[in-house]
Amino acid sequence: QVQLVESGGGLVQAGGSLRLSCAASGRTFSRYVTGWFRQAPGKEREFVATISWSGGNTDYADSVKGRFTISRDNAKNTVYLQMNSLKPEDTAIYYCSVRLAGPDVLARRRWEYDYWGQGSQVTVSS
């Protein structure tokens, strides 16, 4: 069983920044591919970013590339999502996720992940 707790969401004006954090339980966090997804009202949950075990490889949705940065600190069992130049269309609940097994291969699809956090609301005002 893995527990994920997100924090750092909130209300920000367009053009502003926020940093989300996701703290994970588990002794093998450094072997989890991790990801961030988001879900806006009335829409499906969509991929945002993913990061490899060591943090050396990352992948992003086109809509956030160049504005968002995913990173991790395995010593703290924590993954981060730095969000800059925020837009109103970034408004959503943001979820972190981990994949427990399998190779160190980046994952963009929801079904590839095993555990999810409770979500953190991000609201960007225009």
N, C-alpha and C positions, 0 to 999 in steps of 0.2 A: 504494500500500500504506500502510495506517495501522496503527500499533501502539498498543495501549491497555494501560496497566499500572495496575491497581487496588492500593490499599493502605489500611490503617486498620481492617481487620476485627479481630475478636478475640472474647473471652469477656467478657460483662458481665451483671450482675444485672438482673432486671426493674426497670424504672423508671430505669435508667441511660441514658447517652448514648454514642454513637460518631460519628465523622465519617469517612466514606469519601472517598478521593481517587482520581481517575482522570487520569493524565497521558497526553496524546496526542501522537503525532508528526504531522507534516504542517504545511505552511505556511499552510493555509487553515482552521485550526481554527475561526476566528471565523465561518465559513460552514457549520458542521456543526450541525444539530439533534442534540442529545445526549439520551441517556436512561439510566435505571437500571432494571434488571429483577432479579428474584430467583427462585431455584428451591430449594424445600424438598425433602427426601428423599421420593421417591415421587410428587411432584407436577410439573406442567408449569411451565415458566418463565413468570412473570407480570410484568406491567407494574407499576412502582413510581412513576416520575416522569419528566418530560421537560421540556426547557428550550429556548427559542428561541436564535437566533444571538447576540443581544445580552444575553440573560438577562432581558429585559423581560417575557416571557410564560412561564408555567409551568403544568403540569398534574400532578395526582396521582391515584393510586388511592384509592378511598374508604377503604380499610383503613389508610392512612398519613396521610391529610389531617389537618393540624393538629399532627402530630407530627414529620414529616420535612420538610426544606427542601432543594431542589436549587438550586445556584448554580454560577457559572462565572467563571473569570478567564482571559479570552482572551489576555492578555499572557503568561500562564504555560502556556497550552494545557492547562488543567486544569479538570475539572468535579468538584463536590463533592456529597456527600449527607450532610447533618447529620441524625442520627437521635436524637430525644429520646423520653423516656417509653417506652422499649423494652419489648416484651412477648415472652413465650416464643414466640408464634406468628410473630414476626419472624425467628426462626432460619431461616437459608437461606444459600446462596451468592449473593452479589450481583454482578451483571455490569453494567459500563457499555458503552454502545454509541453509535455515531455513524452518521448518515446523510450521505453525501457530496454528493448532488445533490438537486435539487428545491427547492421554495420554502421559505421560512421558516415552516413550518407544524408545529405540535406533532404528535408521533407516539406512539401508544400500542400499536401492534402490532409484533410481533417482525419480521415480514417487511419492515417499512419501513426497517429498519436494515441497514447494509452491513458493519460491522466490530464485533467484540466483544472485550472483554478476557478474561483468563483466569479471572476471578472471585476474590472475596474472601469468606472464611467469616465469618459473623456468628452467634454463638451467645448466646442470652439464657437465663439460668438463672432458675428460679422461686424 
